[in-house]
Structure formats: C-alpha cells, structure tokens
Amino acid sequence: MIRQIMVVLAFLTASATAGAATISSSVVNSNVLLGDVFNLEVIGTDFPTTQGGGFTLGFDAGVLQANSVSIDGVVWDFVNDLGTVDNGSGSVSDVLVSAFPGVISGNFTVATIVFEAIGLGPSGIALSASAGNLWANDGSLINPVFDSSALVTVTEVPLPAGIWLFASALLALFGVGPKLFGQR
C-alpha cells in the first residue's frame, strides 16, 4: 500500500513539474563581438493565466552593459516598472509587469533588454524572482522556475583578411622593394 502511494505521489510530482511555468532568456549560448549591441528577451513559457509578476537579472558588469529595458505595453497593459539598471554591480532589478484583467497565459515576452558588449570573456545571465512583485493570478501565487543557464561570450573583433593583405603589400613595397632595385 505504501509503495502504491509513493508511485502515485511520484507521478503527480512529475506531472506537476513537466509543464511548469518558466522565466528564461532568449539567449541560451551566444557569441558576440566586442562592441556589439544585442537584444535579450526575458520570456515566460508554459504559464497558467497570470496577471503579472517580476524578475531581477544579473550579468558580469566587466563584460556587458545594459543600455535599456522595454516592456510591451499592449500585452502588459496595467502597471509596469522598467526596474533599476545598475551597470556597476551588473544587475537589472525589479522589472515588474501586469495585465488587467489577467488573461495572459502560455508563452509570452516579459521584457526586452538591450545590452552592449564592453569587455572580453563570458557572462552568465542569472534570472531570479523580484521581491517587489511575485507572479500571481487572482491572489494565487505562481512559482515559476527561473532559468539561469544562459551564457554570452564576448570575443575580439577579428581583423579582416584585407588588412593582412595590405600589411604584406606595404612590407614588400618598403622593405623588400628597395633591395630589389638597388636602393637604400
């Protein structure tokens, strides 16, 4: 009897987490060049009906800089807050969205953050719940999974092949050329 109860509980737990609401980044593993500007969308997937919620995002301030945050006012049409961008500590905190009445469900974009690559190396994108606004609908909390597995790697801008060709031509002209023609 206990074994049967444990099997049922395991099945119910697996069923409940299989379609769990998730907040994640549109960037999973991305390579960008130093100086590039790119958009990162924070997205919700597999949500039951929600009236809104919020998130905080962390990044490596030596590698990335957040330039702006935007929220789609057509989807999130009630009270919204673009949060606080702190490029010194590498965070965008307490971005809040809400819709009235709560008719948002399924998959949706929460916000778009414009980043600029300012340093070399990897930067994780760490998403977490906002203390200021938990995800909910009609007073019932929704506890989404916050996916922090995204990674942005910034590399140097490669020199184009034409630069190397031009440099070798200059070397030939000023280094080897005069020797061939008997000039010094």
C-alpha positions as CSV (number, residue, x, y, z in Angstrom):
1,M,0.0,0.0,0.0
2,I,2.8,2.4,0.9
3,R,4.6,1.6,-2.4
4,Q,1.4,2.4,-4.3
5,I,1.0,5.8,-2.6
6,M,4.7,6.6,-3.3
7,V,4.2,5.7,-7.0
8,V,1.1,8.0,-7.2
9,L,3.0,10.8,-5.5
10,A,6.0,10.4,-7.8
11,F,3.6,10.5,-10.8
12,L,1.8,13.6,-9.5
13,T,5.1,15.4,-8.8
14,A,6.5,14.6,-12.3
15,S,3.2,15.7,-13.9
16,A,3.2,19.0,-12.0
17,T,6.8,19.9,-13.0
18,A,6.6,18.7,-16.6
19,G,4.7,21.8,-17.7
20,A,6.0,24.2,-15.0
21,A,5.9,27.9,-15.7
22,T,9.4,29.1,-16.6
23,I,11.1,32.5,-16.9
24,S,14.1,32.3,-19.2
25,S,16.3,34.2,-21.6
26,S,16.0,34.2,-25.4
27,V,19.8,34.0,-25.4
28,V,21.0,30.5,-24.5
29,N,24.6,30.2,-25.5
30,S,25.6,33.2,-27.7
31,N,28.9,34.6,-29.0
32,V,29.1,38.3,-29.7
33,L,31.9,40.6,-30.7
34,L,33.3,43.4,-28.6
35,G,31.3,46.5,-29.2
36,D,28.2,44.6,-30.4
37,V,24.7,45.7,-29.3
38,F,22.1,43.0,-28.9
39,N,18.7,42.3,-27.5
40,L,17.9,39.8,-24.8
41,E,14.3,38.9,-24.3
42,V,13.1,37.6,-21.0
43,I,10.4,35.2,-21.8
44,G,7.7,33.2,-20.0
45,T,6.8,29.7,-21.1
46,D,4.0,27.3,-20.1
47,F,2.3,29.8,-17.8
48,P,-1.2,29.4,-16.5
49,T,-3.3,32.5,-16.6
50,T,-1.4,35.3,-14.9
51,Q,-1.9,39.0,-14.0
52,G,1.8,39.5,-13.9
53,G,4.9,39.4,-11.9
54,G,8.5,40.5,-11.9
55,F,12.2,39.5,-12.3
56,T,15.7,40.5,-11.5
57,L,18.6,39.8,-13.9
58,G,22.3,39.6,-13.1
59,F,25.3,39.8,-15.5
60,D,29.0,40.3,-15.5
61,A,29.5,44.1,-15.4
62,G,33.0,43.8,-16.8
63,V,31.7,42.1,-19.9
64,L,28.2,43.5,-20.6
65,Q,26.4,46.8,-20.1
66,A,22.6,47.1,-20.0
67,N,21.6,50.1,-22.1
68,S,17.8,50.0,-21.8
69,V,14.7,47.9,-20.7
70,S,11.4,47.9,-22.6
71,I,8.0,46.3,-21.9
72,D,5.3,45.6,-24.5
73,G,2.5,47.9,-23.2
74,V,-0.1,46.2,-25.4
75,V,0.4,42.9,-23.7
76,W,1.2,44.2,-20.2
77,D,-1.4,47.0,-20.1
78,F,-1.8,47.8,-16.5
79,V,1.0,48.9,-14.1
80,N,4.6,48.3,-15.3
81,D,8.0,49.3,-14.0
82,L,11.2,49.1,-16.1
83,G,13.2,48.4,-12.9
84,T,16.6,49.7,-12.0
85,V,19.6,49.2,-14.2
86,D,22.9,49.1,-12.2
87,N,25.8,48.6,-14.6
88,G,28.3,48.9,-11.7
89,S,27.0,45.8,-10.0
90,G,25.7,44.1,-13.1
91,S,22.0,44.0,-12.4
92,V,18.6,44.9,-13.7
93,S,16.4,44.7,-10.7
94,D,12.7,44.5,-10.1
95,V,11.3,44.7,-13.6
96,L,7.5,44.5,-13.0
97,V,4.7,43.7,-15.4
98,S,1.0,43.4,-15.0
99,A,-2.2,43.0,-17.1
100,F,-5.8,43.6,-16.2
101,P,-7.8,41.5,-16.3
102,G,-5.4,38.6,-16.0
103,V,-5.7,37.0,-19.4
104,I,-2.0,36.3,-20.2
105,S,-1.1,32.7,-20.4
106,G,1.1,30.2,-22.3
107,N,4.2,31.7,-23.8
108,F,5.0,35.5,-23.8
109,T,7.7,38.1,-23.8
110,V,8.1,39.8,-20.4
111,A,10.7,42.4,-21.3
112,T,13.5,43.2,-23.8
113,I,16.9,44.4,-22.5
114,V,19.4,46.0,-24.9
115,F,22.9,45.0,-24.0
116,E,26.3,46.2,-25.2
117,A,29.4,44.0,-25.2
118,I,32.1,46.1,-23.4
119,G,34.7,43.6,-22.3
120,L,36.1,40.2,-23.3
121,G,35.0,36.9,-21.8
122,P,31.9,35.0,-20.7
123,S,28.9,36.5,-18.8
124,G,26.2,34.3,-17.3
125,I,22.6,35.7,-17.3
126,A,21.1,35.0,-13.9
127,L,17.4,35.4,-13.6
128,S,15.6,35.4,-10.3
129,A,12.3,36.4,-8.7
130,S,11.6,40.0,-8.0
131,A,11.0,40.7,-4.3
132,G,8.7,43.5,-5.3
133,N,6.2,41.6,-7.4
134,L,5.7,37.8,-7.3
135,W,3.9,36.0,-10.2
136,A,0.3,35.5,-9.4
137,N,-3.3,35.4,-10.7
138,D,-6.3,36.5,-8.6
139,G,-4.3,36.2,-5.4
140,S,-2.9,32.7,-6.1
141,L,0.9,32.6,-6.4
142,I,2.5,31.1,-9.4
143,N,6.0,29.9,-8.7
144,P,7.9,29.8,-12.0
145,V,11.3,28.2,-12.5
146,F,13.9,30.9,-13.2
147,D,16.3,29.5,-15.8
148,S,19.8,31.0,-15.3
149,S,21.7,28.8,-17.8
150,A,22.2,31.5,-20.4
151,L,25.8,32.4,-21.3
152,V,27.0,35.3,-23.5
153,T,30.7,35.1,-24.6
154,V,32.3,38.3,-25.9
155,T,35.3,37.8,-28.3
156,E,37.6,40.3,-30.1
157,V,36.7,41.7,-33.5
158,P,38.8,39.7,-36.0
159,L,40.9,41.7,-38.4
160,P,39.6,41.3,-41.9
161,A,41.8,39.4,-44.4
162,G,42.2,42.7,-46.4
163,I,44.2,44.2,-43.5
164,W,46.8,41.3,-43.7
165,L,47.0,41.7,-47.5
166,F,47.5,45.4,-47.2
167,A,50.2,45.0,-44.5
168,S,52.1,42.5,-46.6
169,A,52.0,44.8,-49.6
170,L,53.4,47.6,-47.5
171,L,56.2,45.4,-46.2
172,A,57.0,44.3,-49.7
173,L,57.0,47.9,-51.0
174,F,59.1,49.5,-48.3
175,G,61.1,46.5,-47.0
176,V,61.9,44.2,-49.9
177,G,61.2,46.6,-52.9
178,P,64.2,48.9,-52.4
179,K,66.6,46.0,-52.1
180,L,65.4,44.6,-55.4
181,F,66.0,47.8,-57.2
182,G,69.4,48.6,-55.5
183,Q,68.1,51.5,-53.4
184,R,68.8,52.0,-49.7
